[in-house]
Amino acid sequence: ATMCMVLNVILNIILMEPLGVGGLALATAVSSWSNASLLFVALRNRIGGFGGKKCFAIGYHPDADGIAGTALLIKYLKKQGVTREGIDLYPINNLHRSFSDQHLDQIMSEKYDAVIYIDCAISNHEQISCIANRFKPVICIDHHNYKKGLEKIPHLYINSIDFAGLTKPDLLTISKMMNGLFYDPANDWMELVGLEGDIVTQSVMGSPIYEAAQRLNILGLVEEHGVALDVLTIRRNKLVGMMLGAVNVNDFLEKINADAELVELFDDIVGEINYNLNILKTMKAAHFLGDNKIYIHKIISWRHFDIAEHILKSHIKHLGYN
């Protein structure tokens, strides 16, 4: 970081006169990507080459961005010689942003060369400290602000917030960052799906990108009460596998639509979401804050779904509400 800061100052001085403001932007971009490159060199030095019999545990947030980012990372690891059998996937708990006790026990019982967090917004420092003490490297790839104290735990942290000179940090999602670091034009559709799913870019409803993001968010984030963790894990990992096996977004949608169980579940969840949103549209505002109307509604779910806030936010924005 210090080297790149010095590089940024030097490039600012050199480029400011011939390019003006553009020189400052170029200097920041070059130093930011230099920082990212050095971090990945540090990663290589810590765990050696990726090829051979390397074994990784990947914990990922099971929304569109986390799933797309995980698929992009797996594609990169496979290009480096890592076998798919050497990569175990553990979707994290959406509410607590940490591994379940069951998954943590499984991770701690295996001999992994590295544990990689993708899009996890880690808040459980005790858990990551436990993993860091058990394994050599813990790698966190994220675009969220992290809780104070995480920097004291030995790990490698790669965060798009550090690349503010390239774009607004909240727009540099995991899928966008991963596709930028391991760029392959064939994977651009994954980046777009992750971007739409995470920040709701308001893609046209019915477009393939929108539909793919919605299916990933709903099938990945929504949980049914009383369903075993193994069942949820299989479903979420299946979505990663479908994305890995698809050649484009339309192919991905075809794979999901060919799975009768996923289609039925998706339709049930969307039915409940729309039921609640129709109630919302007919409600009177409970409070006023300036020109803003505040509505209060308790979600009704006859199937006992835990419907994540992010899912509702996406649907409400497309209805014209904030």
N, C-alpha and C positions, 0 to 999 in steps of 0.2 A: 504493500500500500504506500509506503514511504517513497519507494523508487518511482512508482507511477505518479505520485504527487509532484515529485521533482521533475519528472518528464513532462507533466502537464504545464508547469511553470515555464520550462525551457521552450516548449512548443508554442505556448502563448506569445512569448517574446519574439520568437522567430517568425510566426505566421501572422501576427496581428497587423504588421505594416503592409505586407502585400495583399492580404485577404480581408482585412478589416474584421468585422463581427464574425464573418464566416470562418476566419482563422481561429477565433476563440472556440467556436463550436467544433471545428475539426480537431483541434488540440485536445479538447475534452473527450471526444469520441475515441481518438487514438489511444489516449491514456487509459480510458475505461476498458477498452477491449484488451489492452496490454495487461491490465490487472486481471481480467478474466482468464487470459491465456496463462499467466503465471500461476494462478490458482490451480489450473488443471495440470500444470507441470508439477506443482507441489503434490497434487493428488497422485500422479504417477509415481513420484518419488516415495510416497508413503506406502503404496500397495504394489508397486512394481507394474509390470505390463499386465494388461487385462486378459491376455490370452491364457491358454493352458487350462488347468483345473481350478480356476478361480471360482469362488462361490459367494454370491451376494444376497443379502436380504434387503428388499426394497419396501419401505413403508410409504404409502401414498394416500393422499386425500381422494376419496372416490367420487369427485365431481368431474365435470367435463375437462377442466384444465388439468387436474391431477392425473386423470386417466390418460389423457393425450400426452402429457409430459412423461409419464411412466413408459408409455409405448415408444416414444422417441428415444428415451434412455436405453431401453432394451434393444432397440434396433442398432444403436451405436455400440453397445457392449457386444452384440453378436458379430458386428463387423470387426471387432477387435479380437475375435476368436473365442469369446465366452459362449458356452452352450446354453440353450434355453433351460436345460435341466439344472444348470448351475445358478439359476435366478429364482428365488422364492419371493412371492408377493404377499404382503400383509396390509390390507386396507385399514386405515386408522379410524378411530371413533370420531364421528363428525362433530359431536358436541364438545368432547373433552380434548380433542386434537392429540390423542396419544394412543399407544397400542393397548388393546384389551389385555387383561391379565393372562388370558389363555394364549394369545399370540406372543406376549412377552416371554412366557415360559418356553414356548417353542423356539423362539429366537435365541434365548439364553442356553438352550440345550444343544444347539447346533454349532458347528465350527465354521463361521463365515469369515471371509477375508475382509469384508466391510459391510456395514449397515448404512443404507442410504435413505434419507428422508426426502420425499418429494412433496412440495406444496402443503406442508403439515402445520405451519404456524405453531411451532412447538411451544407448549407452556409447561409441560411436566418435566422440570429439570431433574428431579430425582430419577426418573425413568431413563432419560438420555445419559445421565451420569453413570448409572448402573451398566448400561450398554457400553459406554466408552471405556469403563474399567474392565469389561469382559473381552472386548475386541480391540484390535489395534486402531483402525480408523473408523470414525463416525462422520458421515458426510451429510450436510444439510443443504438442499437446494430449494430456495424459497423466494417469495416476493412479498412476504408479510413482515411487518415490524415484529421483532422478537422481544420476549419478556426479559427485563433486566436481570443479569446474572448468568445468562446462557454463555456469554463470552468467556466465562471463567472455566467452563468445562472443555477439556481437550477435544477438539473436533475441527473439521474443515467446513467453513460456512461460506456458501456462494449465494449472494442475494442480489436480485435485480435492483433493489433500492440503491445499491452502490454504483449503478450505471445511470444515474440521473441525467448525465450529460447527453445520453442517447435519445431518451424519450421520457415522458412522464412515468414515474415509478409504478403508478397504479395501472398503467397500460402495458407494462412489460410483464405479462403473465408467465407462468412456468413453461407452458407450451411454446410461447413466443421466444423465450430465452433459450430453451433447449434446442429449438430448431435453428436459432441463430448460431449457437455454439457448434452444433453437429450438422451443419446445413446440408440438406438434400432436397432439391426442388420437388421430388416426388412426395415429400412429407408436408408440403405447404397446407394441404387441406386439414391435417391434424392441428396445425397451429391455429387456423381460423376457427375450427370447432372449439378448441380450448378457449380462445379469446372470446367468442360469443357466449360460451357457457359461463365464464367467470365474471365478465364486466357488463354483459348484456349490451352488445353493440347495436341492438335494435335491427338485426337482420330482418328481412321481410319474412313475416310469418308464412310458413309453408315452404320456404326455401330449404334445400338440402342441408346447408350449414346450420340453420336454425333448428331444424328437426333433429339432426344428429346431436346437437348440444342439449336440447331438451330431453331426449331419451337418455343420454348419459347422466345428466343431473338427476332426473327423476328415478331412474333405475339404480343409480349408484348411491344417492344420498338418502332416499326414503327407506325407512325401516318399518317392518311390521312387528307389533308387540308379540312377544312369545316365540319368535322365530330364532332358531339356533344360530349362533355365530358362524358355524361352519357353512350353513346354507347361504348366509349373506356373503361370506367370503368367496364361495364358489361363484355366486352370481356376479360379484364385482370383478373378480379375476377373469370371468368369462368375457366381460365387456372389454377388458384390456386385450384379451386374446383375439376378439373380433376385430378390434382396431388394428392390431398387428397383422392380421390376415387379409385386411382389405386393401385394395389398390387405390381407391378414391372414396369420396364421401358417399356416393350413390351405392357403391358396392358394400360399404359398411351398413347403410340403412337396409339394404336387401338382406344382409346376414341377420340383423336384429329382427326384421319383419318375418323372417323364416322360422324364428323360434317362437312357437305358440305360447309357451309359458311366459316369456318376456312380454309378448304382445298383450296377453291377458292382464298381467300385472300392471303394465303401463296404462292400459285403458281404465283399469279400476282406480288408479291413483289420480289420473287426469280428471276422471269423473267426479271424484271427491273435491279436487281443487276447484273445478269449475262450479260445483255446487256452492262452495263457500264464497267464491268470487261473485256469483249471482246475488247472494245475500248481501254482500258488501255494496254492490251497485245500487241496491234499493234502500240502503240504510240512510238515516239522517246523521249528520255529523254530531259527535258527542261533545267536541270542544272546538274552539277556534283559536289559532295562534297567528295573529296578524291576518293576512289573507288566506292562510292555510286552514283547511278543514281536517280535523283529526277524527278518525273512525276507530272504534274499538270493537273487536269481534273475536270470539273464542272459536277456534277451528273445530268443526264437527267432522268426525271420522267414524263411520260405522264399521270400517275394517280395522280400526285402531292403528292407523299409520302414524308414524312420527314424520310429519311433513316439514322439512328443513325451511328455515326462514328464506334461504337463498332461492328456493323453488318459487315461493310466493312472490318474492321481489321481482323475479323474471316475468312471471305471468302478469303481475299488476302493471309493470312498466309497459308491457305490450298493449295493455288496455288504456294507456294514457294517464295512469296515476303515478305518483312518485312515492 
